[in-house]
Structure formats: structure tokens, C-alpha cells
Amino acid sequence: MTLQLRRAVEGDAAKVFPWRNDETVRRVSLDTREIAWEEHRDWFCRTLERADRNLLIAEDGEMPVGVLRFDVEGDVAEISIFLDPKLVGRGYGSAMLREGATWARRNLVGVAILRAKVKPDNPASSRAFEKAGFAEAWRVYDLSLCGAKIPPN
């Protein structure tokens, strides 16, 4: 595995769109809905323009394997990750997270903590984060008032 990270460009939107909408990716994502191409393209382009958001493409040689996103607020960067669904289970997740941490140390000046939100029913992602050196910091508990539906973590 010769994993490298590079900044995403507008042309990457079409490549990662089917990954983002794949049922296995959506099931473990914080936003589980399927999205239309136009919404994805608009989000992608806006993301590339944001100073507080860094979108990276992970590649093994010339093959794109996944996406990392860092949303920076103060000294914390929240990290988000998803892979090409065909490549899940091959070790790319933890490798991307390790490379992402190295990239963040070099490029995210003032960031002291990388933080991730992982759904409780996503043990594979939890293992990838732990394998990459992340430690569980806390759990979040919600209580629905007035019958409101609580979105999945």
C-alpha cells in the first residue's frame, strides 16, 4: 500500500458521488439519506471554497480509495472518512487516518485535537480509529421529549 493524500479538486466530485450514496456507506454515516447529484456537486464545490474545511482524496498509487474531511473550529478538527465501498476491509481506513493525522500536523496550524463521531453500530470504523491511534473520549446520550424522533448518532 502506497497511500498518499492530496487536496480534492472539482473533478473528484463525480468519482466520489457513487461512494457517498452507496447503501453501506450511508448506513454508517451521520447523514444517512441518499442525495441527488446536483446537491452533491453543489456541496462539493462549496466545500472546496471553505477555509475551515479541508477535503482530501486518498490514493493508493493512482487509484483513489477514499475521502477524508477535516472541519476546523478553533484548536479542534473534526475528521470524517469514507472509502470506496469495494475496498472496505482491506486496511485502507486506518491507513488513511494515520496519513490524515500526519497531514493535519503539517497543514492545520493551531489544531491540537483531531476528533471523530462514530455511530455506535459501526464497530469497523471504531476499530479503524483505534488502530490509527485515536482513543474514545466520551459517549453522547439523547432523550426524546414530546415524541420527537432522535436521529441516529
Long-range contacts (C-beta under 8 A, 24 or more apart in sequence): 1-60, 1-91, 1-92, 1-95, 2-60, 2-61, 3-58, 3-59, 3-60, 3-65, 3-92, 3-95, 3-96, 3-99, 4-58, 4-59, 4-99, 5-56, 5-57, 5-58, 5-59, 5-68, 5-96, 5-99, 5-100, 5-103, 6-56, 6-57, 6-59, 7-54, 7-55, 7-56, 7-57, 8-44, 8-47, 8-48, 8-55, 8-56, 8-57, 8-67, 9-48, 10-44, 10-45, 10-48, 12-44, 12-57, 12-64, 13-40, 13-41, 13-44, 13-45, 15-64, 16-44, 16-57, 16-64, 16-67, 17-41, 19-66, 19-67, 19-82, 19-83, 19-84, 19-85, 20-67, 20-82, 22-85, 24-85, 24-88, 25-82, 25-83, 25-85, 28-119, 28-121, 28-122, 28-124, 28-125, 29-82, 30-80, 30-117, 30-119, 30-153, 32-152, 54-107, 54-108, 56-100, 56-103, 58-92, 58-95, 58-96, 58-99, 60-92, 65-92, 65-96, 66-92, 66-93, 66-96, 68-96, 68-97, 68-100, 68-103, 70-100, 70-104, 70-108, 70-111, 70-114, 72-108, 72-111, 74-110, 75-110, 75-111, 75-112, 75-113, 76-111, 76-112, 76-113, 76-114, 76-115, 77-104, 77-108, 77-111, 77-113, 77-114, 77-115, 78-114, 78-115, 78-116, 78-117, 79-104, 79-114, 79-115, 79-116, 80-116, 81-116, 81-125, 81-128, 88-124, 89-124, 93-124, 93-125, 93-128, 93-132, 94-127, 94-128, 94-129, 94-131, 94-132, 95-132, 97-128, 97-129, 97-131, 97-132, 97-133, 97-134, 98-132, 98-133, 101-132, 101-133, 117-153, 119-152, 119-153, 120-153, 121-152
